[in-house]
Amino acid sequence: MIFQVTIDQLSQNMNEEEANRIGPKGKQFFGVVKVGERGQIVIPKHAREMYQIHAGDKLVVLGEDATKGIAVLKSDGFLEFAEMIRNAESKDEIE
């Protein structure tokens, strides 16, 4: 199970309301998207609204080899996260 979602649930054609009820609190499941010929995907409207993603925004795409997982983050949030990691590493070096 991923995000406590079964394979059967992932394979169904769900509407937005059904997809919203699947994920555990604090985790979102927005449904399934199809990859276009040039690798493009459409981020579901509910996800764009929830995370305030607008045309022209820059996104960071991260991957994890072991799970083959991909994460998409707004670049400003990612840069803040990267700065936190950098600060933590600097603090560890000082100690």
Backbone torsions as a table, in degrees:
resi	resn	phi	psi	omega
1	MET	NA	139.3	176.0
2	ILE	-112.9	126.9	-178.6
3	PHE	53.8	29.7	-177.9
4	GLN	60.0	37.2	178.4
5	VAL	-117.7	130.6	-178.5
6	THR	-81.8	161.2	176.5
7	ILE	-60.6	-39.4	178.1
8	ASP	-58.4	-42.4	179.7
9	GLN	-65.6	-39.5	-179.7
10	LEU	-66.2	-31.7	-174.8
11	SER	-83.9	-9.1	-179.8
12	GLN	-80.6	152.8	169.4
13	ASN	-85.9	102.4	-176.7
14	MET	-104.0	150.4	171.8
15	ASN	-84.2	172.0	-175.2
16	GLU	-59.7	-40.4	-179.3
17	GLU	-63.1	-43.4	178.8
18	GLU	-64.4	-41.6	179.9
19	ALA	-64.3	-36.8	-179.7
20	ASN	-65.0	-28.1	-178.1
21	ARG	-81.1	-12.8	-173.4
22	ILE	-75.7	-51.0	-171.0
23	GLY	-68.1	147.2	175.0
24	PRO	-67.8	164.0	-177.6
25	LYS	-56.2	132.5	179.9
26	GLY	86.4	-5.8	177.8
27	LYS	-123.8	140.6	-176.4
28	GLN	-117.3	141.3	171.7
29	PHE	-121.5	116.3	-174.1
30	PHE	-101.2	1.6	-179.9
31	GLY	106.9	-167.8	-176.4
32	VAL	-109.8	136.7	176.6
33	VAL	-116.8	157.1	-179.2
34	LYS	-105.9	137.0	178.8
35	VAL	-84.3	128.9	178.9
36	GLY	-78.4	175.0	-177.5
37	GLU	-54.6	-36.8	-177.0
38	ARG	-98.3	15.2	177.1
39	GLY	88.1	4.8	-178.0
40	GLN	-79.8	146.4	173.3
41	ILE	-127.7	157.6	175.5
42	VAL	-105.1	120.6	177.3
43	ILE	-74.3	125.9	-177.4
44	PRO	-53.7	144.1	-176.3
45	LYS	-52.7	-44.3	-178.1
46	HIS	-61.4	-39.3	178.4
47	ALA	-66.5	-43.6	179.1
48	ARG	-61.2	-42.1	179.6
49	GLU	-68.0	-46.0	-177.0
50	MET	-61.5	-39.7	-176.3
51	TYR	-104.4	12.7	176.4
52	GLN	49.9	54.8	176.7
53	ILE	-98.4	124.4	-176.0
54	HIS	-124.6	160.5	176.9
55	ALA	-53.2	133.7	179.4
56	GLY	92.7	-14.0	177.0
57	ASP	-64.2	148.9	176.1
58	LYS	-97.1	134.7	179.8
59	LEU	-120.9	150.3	176.2
60	VAL	-106.3	133.3	177.7
61	VAL	-110.3	121.1	-179.6
62	LEU	-114.3	152.5	178.4
63	GLY	-133.7	158.1	178.9
64	GLU	-131.5	116.4	-172.2
65	ASP	-59.6	-46.4	-173.0
66	ALA	-60.9	-43.1	-176.3
67	THR	-98.2	-9.2	-174.2
68	LYS	62.4	25.4	-179.3
69	GLY	-81.1	148.7	177.1
70	ILE	-126.9	135.7	176.5
71	ALA	-120.9	143.3	177.1
72	VAL	-120.4	123.1	-177.9
73	LEU	-125.7	148.8	170.7
74	LYS	-65.5	139.1	-173.3
75	SER	-63.4	-35.4	-179.5
76	ASP	-64.8	-40.5	176.6
77	GLY	-65.6	-37.4	179.1
78	PHE	-66.8	-42.0	179.8
79	LEU	-63.3	-37.6	175.4
80	GLU	-63.4	-43.1	179.0
81	PHE	-63.1	-44.5	179.0
82	ALA	-61.2	-39.4	178.2
83	GLU	-64.8	-39.1	176.9
84	MET	-62.1	-42.5	178.9
85	ILE	-63.8	-45.7	179.2
86	ARG	-58.6	-43.8	179.1
87	ASN	-64.4	-40.3	179.1
88	ALA	-65.3	-40.4	178.4
89	GLU	-65.1	-41.3	178.1
90	SER	-62.7	-40.9	179.3
91	LYS	-63.6	-41.8	179.3
92	ASP	-64.3	-37.3	179.5
93	GLU	-66.6	-34.8	-179.8
94	ILE	-69.4	-39.2	-177.0
95	GLU	-73.9	NA	NA
